[in-house]
Amino acid sequence: MEFHYYYLIQDFLGVLLCFLGIIMVYLCLKMIFIRSFSKNSMLFLIKYSLFIIAGVNLLSNNFELKPWILSMILMITSFIITPKQRIL
């Protein structure tokens, strides 16, 4: 089996996206339980769930163009979903 750096890069980015998404979903759920459930908190939850899905997509597939394109589409969609108001 040959070692290629692009497999390592894809796995590293997949783990990073999953880790970031899981932490942010946890914080969103914590915010929902402390405060009331709102539209903005649901949008944040969906946004960071898309991060997790993009990371799992990179982790579960071999190095091809299709998983990268799908992950980029998911990331762009998550940036579009950003709520207009800030929750503080």
N, C-alpha and C positions, 0 to 999 in steps of 0.2 A: 504494500500500500504506500503510495506516494504522499508526501506532506506538501500541502499547498497553503499559502498564506491567505488566500481568499476564503477558504473554509473557516479559518480562524477569525477573520474579520467578520464574516457573516454570523458566526456563533457569538462573538463578543457583542455585536450590535443587538442581536436577538436577546441575549441575557440582559443587557443594559436597558432595552426598551421594556422588557417584562418586569425587571426590578423597579424601574421608575413608575410604571403603570400600577404595580401592586401597592407600592407605598402611597401613591396619590389616591388610589381607590380607597385604601384604608383610611386616609385622612378625610376624604369626602364622606365616607360612611360615619366616621366619628363626628364630623360637622353636622351631618343630618340628625344623628341621635342627640346631640347636644342642643341644637337649634331645631326649628321646625323644618319640615320637608318643603322645599320650594322648587320652582322651575329651574332656577340657576344651579342649585345643587344637583339636580337631575342631569343637567347639561354637562356639568363638570364630571359627573360619574360616567356618563356615556363617552365623553372625550378621553378620559384616561383608560376606560375599558378598550377603546380602539388602540391605545398604545400597547396594551397587553396582547391583543389579537395580532397586531403587527409583529411584535416580538416572537410570539409563538409560531407565526408563519415563517419567520426567518430561521427559527430553531428547528422546525420539523421538516423542512424541505432541503433538498440538495442545492448546491450552488447552481442556479439557473437565473435567467432574466425574469421569468414569470413571478417568482416569490418577491423579488425586489420591487417590481412594478406594483404588485398588489400591496406590499407594505408601504410604499410611497403614497399610493392612493389612500390608504387608511390614515396615514399621518397627515396628509393634506386635508382630508375630511375632518380629522380631529382639530386641526387649526381653524377650520371654517366654523365649527360648532361652538367656538368660544363664546360664552355669554357676554352680553353687553355691560351688565352691571357687575361691580366687584362685591364679593361677599367678605365682609370683615367682622 
